[in-house]
Amino acid sequence: MERWMLIIFCFYVLQMVLTYFQVKNLRKTLAESRGKGIVGMGSKKRKLSAGNVVILISNEAGHIIEGRMMQGITVLARFREIANIKGHTVTELKEKILSQSAKKQDKAMLEAIEQIEKQIAKLKGNQDAPECTA
């Protein structure tokens, strides 16, 4: 009985260590992304199947510069480039996702797109506001 408890404890500690490295990878990827443009991040968690995290980077005009996705069940998952996403506008990408049948990463990608749209709207709102001079 004690042996099983020790094995379970060791697996728990291993999971904690691997989770630390996964979070470290997420933070590093986000830090790199922030220097490239406007960042949107979305996630979809699942209990028994693979969840995913999507990071999209766009410029102020709304063109996608880069997209990355981390997908998997285990803490060993890492970010990978999303193919065929560069050059699309945020609006085109959103329409494409909404017109297709739902895929696993679509909810996370839509969440990232919505964040980018909000940030672009905020930037445009700040540019339209009159300057304060005191």
C-alpha positions as CSV (number, residue, x, y, z in Angstrom):
1,M,0.0,0.0,0.0
2,E,2.8,2.4,0.9
3,R,4.5,1.6,-2.4
4,W,1.4,2.6,-4.4
5,M,1.1,5.8,-2.4
6,L,4.8,6.6,-3.2
7,I,4.3,5.9,-6.9
8,I,1.1,8.1,-7.0
9,F,3.0,10.9,-5.2
10,C,5.9,10.7,-7.7
11,F,3.5,11.0,-10.6
12,Y,1.9,14.0,-9.0
13,V,5.2,15.7,-8.5
14,L,6.2,14.9,-12.1
15,Q,2.9,16.4,-13.4
16,M,3.6,19.6,-11.4
17,V,7.1,19.9,-12.8
18,L,5.9,19.4,-16.4
19,T,3.0,21.8,-15.9
20,Y,5.6,24.4,-14.8
21,F,7.5,24.0,-18.0
22,Q,4.4,24.2,-20.1
23,V,3.3,27.5,-18.4
24,K,6.9,28.7,-18.9
25,N,6.6,27.9,-22.6
26,L,3.2,29.8,-22.8
27,R,4.7,32.9,-21.1
28,K,7.7,32.8,-23.4
29,T,5.5,32.5,-26.5
30,L,3.3,35.4,-25.4
31,A,6.2,37.6,-24.6
32,E,7.7,37.0,-28.1
33,S,4.3,37.6,-29.7
34,R,3.7,40.9,-28.0
35,G,6.7,42.4,-29.7
36,K,5.3,41.5,-33.1
37,G,1.9,43.2,-33.1
38,I,-1.6,42.9,-31.6
39,V,-2.0,39.6,-29.7
40,G,-5.2,37.6,-29.2
41,M,-5.3,34.4,-27.2
42,G,-8.1,31.9,-27.0
43,S,-8.4,28.5,-25.3
44,K,-10.8,25.6,-25.3
45,K,-10.5,23.2,-22.4
46,R,-11.9,19.7,-22.5
47,K,-12.1,17.0,-19.9
48,L,-11.4,13.8,-21.8
49,S,-10.1,14.9,-25.2
50,A,-7.3,17.3,-26.3
51,G,-7.8,20.9,-25.4
52,N,-6.0,23.8,-27.2
53,V,-4.7,27.3,-26.9
54,V,-4.5,29.6,-29.9
55,I,-2.4,32.7,-30.2
56,L,-3.0,35.0,-33.2
57,I,-0.9,38.1,-34.0
58,S,-2.1,40.8,-36.3
59,N,-1.0,44.3,-37.3
60,E,-3.1,47.4,-36.7
61,A,-4.8,47.0,-40.1
62,G,-6.1,43.5,-39.0
63,H,-3.9,41.3,-41.2
64,I,-2.7,38.1,-39.5
65,I,1.0,38.1,-39.1
66,E,1.4,34.8,-37.3
67,G,-0.7,32.1,-35.6
68,R,0.3,29.4,-33.1
69,M,-1.6,26.6,-31.5
70,M,-0.8,24.3,-28.6
71,Q,-3.0,21.2,-28.7
72,G,-2.9,18.1,-26.7
73,I,-4.0,16.1,-23.6
74,T,-0.7,16.0,-21.8
75,V,1.6,18.6,-20.4
76,L,4.1,17.7,-23.1
77,A,2.2,19.8,-25.7
78,R,4.1,22.8,-27.2
79,F,3.1,25.6,-29.6
80,R,3.2,25.0,-33.3
81,E,2.7,27.3,-36.3
82,I,-0.8,27.3,-37.8
83,A,-0.5,26.6,-41.5
84,N,-2.2,28.8,-44.2
85,I,-3.2,31.7,-41.8
86,K,-0.7,34.4,-42.6
87,G,-2.0,37.2,-44.8
88,H,-5.7,36.7,-44.0
89,T,-7.5,39.5,-42.4
90,V,-9.2,39.0,-39.1
91,T,-12.6,39.5,-40.7
92,E,-11.9,36.9,-43.5
93,L,-10.7,34.4,-40.9
94,K,-13.7,34.9,-38.7
95,E,-16.1,34.4,-41.7
96,K,-14.2,31.3,-42.9
97,I,-14.5,29.7,-39.4
98,L,-18.2,30.6,-39.0
99,S,-19.0,29.2,-42.5
100,Q,-17.2,25.9,-42.0
101,S,-18.3,23.0,-39.8
102,A,-17.1,23.3,-36.3
103,K,-13.6,22.0,-35.6
104,K,-11.9,21.6,-32.2
105,Q,-9.8,24.7,-32.4
106,D,-12.5,27.0,-33.8
107,K,-13.8,28.2,-30.5
108,A,-10.3,29.0,-29.3
109,M,-9.5,30.8,-32.6
110,L,-12.8,32.8,-32.5
111,E,-11.9,33.9,-29.0
112,A,-8.5,35.1,-30.1
113,I,-10.1,36.9,-33.1
114,E,-12.5,38.7,-30.8
115,Q,-9.7,39.9,-28.6
116,I,-7.8,41.3,-31.6
117,E,-11.0,43.0,-32.9
118,K,-11.5,44.6,-29.4
119,Q,-7.9,45.8,-29.3
120,I,-8.1,47.2,-32.9
121,A,-11.3,49.0,-32.0
122,K,-9.7,50.4,-28.9
123,L,-6.7,51.7,-30.9
124,K,-9.0,53.3,-33.5
125,G,-11.1,54.9,-30.7
126,N,-7.9,56.4,-29.2
127,Q,-6.8,57.7,-32.5
128,D,-10.2,59.5,-33.1
129,A,-10.2,61.0,-29.6
130,P,-9.1,64.7,-29.4
131,E,-5.8,65.3,-27.7
132,C,-5.9,66.9,-24.3
133,T,-3.7,69.9,-23.7
134,A,-3.5,71.3,-20.3
